[in-house]
């Protein structure tokens, strides 16, 4: 009896100790101040309610404030344990040695690396090491005006599936007045201040801007073929006004003055709200196959964090089937996982189907490039302007841009 009492007392002591044990607190900064904020808050609250020995304390602030505060706070040792931020900034913080390499955390983890959207994994990698796992994954699809298609004699239920079919559709969709002025463009193609649009065509031809060996790909015959294809479309086919920003391209399509636009999931409600009879399809396949852009935000762990294992638990949860089904069905973005294509929960949203199909072939734009902004603004946009306005032959413009890019990439 005495032994039994002792055992019971010890058990009570252990249970009481566990009950009073404080969870490890991890801090989490992100910039989701907009309409997706409630979904982020719900997932954090759900994680904390699971009593996994970790409590996430989240601070949400505007993106510009986040980027102003983040690096100084990390250097001072007061930064967050977890950061949710643009995948385009991974290289910047990894180069500064402020991010924890995550490759080793998958060993024994419930989260498997090969289930994650490959494009965002690619974007979260710097010099062969993974520093960011997906937070919000986005890719591009083809939006088209079904009324325009019907008017032009195209089947709205059978949009273009290849570049050849797209080119043929452009010719039918172009609408000009008696004086030869364009009154409706076949497609709105943003070339600056926008998600990757021109790179989509370059990838579709099998080319690239920067190769995996960190060399310029602008002199590659496949890249040149893409630029030649687009130059003909802009100059002779009047496919789109030259020099559009992403917002200007959106406005043109929303106003019914363009029939096609390549864009991400955030555009759906705005286009429908503008009264567009909206069709959605996968992007047409180029000679090298079907490719989409991959981007948005990732989760990283501060290299200076004292609670890295606890922080990883949240990264695991965020990318779990449960969390991703909730996130995707709530904010209408595709999930970060490859294995949710047949999810009964997500199949309720018919628009998501086209994004779900795009997850495996979505590609990151200029991954691992600390000079991505300079590449875009100093080299690519000027080249696009010259080529698409017909100011310079595509081959000669690409040759000059190739020399510039090679020089920039060689800078220390």
KAUR-V664003 format. One record per pair of residues at least 24 apart in sequence whose C-alpha atoms are under 7 Angstrom apart, sorted by the first residue. I is the first residue (numbers start at 1). J is the second residue. If there is no record, write none. Layout:
i=I j=J
i=I j=J
This chain:
i=23 j=53
i=23 j=54
i=23 j=55
i=24 j=53
i=24 j=54
i=24 j=55
i=24 j=310
i=25 j=54
i=25 j=55
i=25 j=56
i=25 j=57
i=26 j=55
i=26 j=56
i=26 j=57
i=26 j=81
i=26 j=307
i=26 j=311
i=27 j=56
i=27 j=57
i=27 j=58
i=27 j=80
i=27 j=81
i=27 j=82
i=28 j=56
i=28 j=57
i=28 j=58
i=28 j=59
i=28 j=80
i=28 j=81
i=28 j=82
i=28 j=83
i=29 j=58
i=29 j=59
i=29 j=60
i=29 j=80
i=29 j=82
i=29 j=83
i=29 j=84
i=30 j=59
i=30 j=60
i=30 j=61
i=30 j=83
i=30 j=84
i=30 j=85
i=31 j=60
i=31 j=61
i=31 j=62
i=31 j=63
i=31 j=66
i=32 j=60
i=33 j=60
i=33 j=61
i=33 j=62
i=36 j=331
i=39 j=327
i=39 j=330
i=43 j=323
i=54 j=310
i=74 j=98
i=77 j=304
i=80 j=302
i=81 j=301
i=81 j=302
i=81 j=305
i=81 j=307
i=81 j=311
i=82 j=299
i=82 j=300
i=82 j=301
i=82 j=302
i=82 j=311
i=83 j=299
i=83 j=300
i=83 j=301
i=84 j=135
i=84 j=297
i=84 j=298
i=84 j=299
i=84 j=300
i=85 j=297
i=85 j=298
i=85 j=299
i=86 j=296
i=86 j=297
i=86 j=298
i=87 j=123
i=87 j=124
i=87 j=295
i=87 j=296
i=87 j=297
i=87 j=298
i=90 j=124
i=91 j=126
i=91 j=368
i=91 j=369
i=91 j=370
i=92 j=370
i=94 j=126
i=98 j=302
i=98 j=303
i=99 j=131
i=99 j=300
i=99 j=301
i=99 j=302
i=99 j=303
i=100 j=131
i=100 j=301
i=100 j=302
i=100 j=303
i=101 j=129
i=101 j=130
i=101 j=131
i=102 j=130
i=102 j=131
i=103 j=129
i=103 j=130
i=110 j=316
i=111 j=316
i=115 j=337
i=115 j=338
i=115 j=339
i=116 j=336
i=116 j=337
i=116 j=338
i=117 j=336
i=117 j=337
i=117 j=338
i=117 j=359
i=117 j=360
i=118 j=360
i=119 j=294
i=119 j=362
i=119 j=363
i=119 j=364
i=120 j=294
i=120 j=295
i=120 j=364
i=122 j=364
i=122 j=367
i=123 j=364
i=123 j=367
i=123 j=368
i=125 j=368
i=126 j=368
i=127 j=368
i=131 j=300
i=132 j=298
i=132 j=299
i=132 j=300
i=133 j=298
i=133 j=299
i=133 j=300
i=134 j=297
i=134 j=298
i=134 j=299
i=134 j=336
i=135 j=297
i=135 j=298
i=135 j=299
i=136 j=296
i=136 j=297
i=136 j=298
i=136 j=336
i=137 j=295
i=137 j=296
i=137 j=297
i=137 j=333
i=137 j=334
i=137 j=335
i=137 j=336
i=138 j=264
i=138 j=265
i=138 j=294
i=138 j=295
i=138 j=296
i=138 j=333
i=138 j=334
i=139 j=264
i=139 j=292
i=139 j=293
i=139 j=294
i=139 j=295
i=139 j=355
i=139 j=362
i=140 j=262
i=140 j=263
i=140 j=264
i=140 j=292
i=140 j=293
i=141 j=262
i=141 j=263
i=141 j=264
i=141 j=281
i=141 j=282
i=141 j=283
i=141 j=354
i=141 j=355
i=142 j=260
i=142 j=261
i=142 j=262
i=142 j=263
i=142 j=280
i=142 j=281
i=142 j=282
i=142 j=283
i=143 j=260
i=143 j=261
i=143 j=262
i=143 j=278
i=143 j=279
i=143 j=280
i=143 j=281
i=144 j=259
i=144 j=260
i=144 j=261
i=144 j=278
i=144 j=279
i=144 j=280
i=145 j=259
i=145 j=260
i=145 j=276
i=145 j=277
i=145 j=278
i=145 j=279
i=146 j=277
i=146 j=278
i=146 j=279
i=147 j=277
i=148 j=259
i=160 j=284
i=161 j=284
i=161 j=285
i=162 j=284
i=162 j=285
i=162 j=286
i=163 j=284
i=163 j=285
i=163 j=286
i=170 j=239
i=171 j=237
i=183 j=257
i=184 j=257
i=184 j=258
i=185 j=239
i=185 j=240
i=185 j=257
i=185 j=258
i=185 j=259
i=186 j=239
i=186 j=240
i=186 j=258
i=186 j=259
i=186 j=260
i=187 j=239
i=187 j=240
i=187 j=258
i=187 j=259
i=187 j=260
i=187 j=261
i=188 j=240
i=188 j=249
i=188 j=252
i=188 j=253
i=188 j=258
i=188 j=260
i=188 j=261
i=189 j=240
i=189 j=244
i=189 j=249
i=189 j=261
i=190 j=244
i=190 j=245
i=190 j=246
i=190 j=249
i=191 j=243
i=191 j=244
i=191 j=245
i=191 j=381
i=192 j=244
i=192 j=245
i=192 j=246
i=192 j=381
i=193 j=245
i=193 j=246
i=194 j=245
i=194 j=246
i=196 j=293
i=196 j=365
i=200 j=291
i=200 j=292
i=200 j=293
i=201 j=226
i=202 j=226
i=203 j=291
i=204 j=285
i=204 j=286
i=204 j=287
i=204 j=288
i=204 j=289
i=204 j=290
i=204 j=291
i=205 j=286
i=205 j=287
i=205 j=288
i=206 j=288
i=210 j=366
i=215 j=406
i=216 j=402
i=216 j=405
i=216 j=406
i=218 j=398
i=218 j=402
i=219 j=398
i=219 j=399
i=219 j=402
i=224 j=395
i=227 j=394
i=228 j=394
i=231 j=387
i=231 j=388
i=231 j=394
i=234 j=388
i=235 j=388
i=235 j=389
i=235 j=390
i=242 j=385
i=242 j=388
i=242 j=389
i=243 j=385
i=265 j=332
i=265 j=333
i=281 j=354
i=282 j=354
i=282 j=358
i=291 j=361
i=291 j=362
i=291 j=363
i=292 j=358
i=292 j=361
i=292 j=362
i=292 j=363
i=293 j=362
i=293 j=363
i=293 j=364
i=293 j=365
i=294 j=362
i=294 j=363
i=294 j=364
i=295 j=364
i=375 j=405
i=379 j=404
i=379 j=405
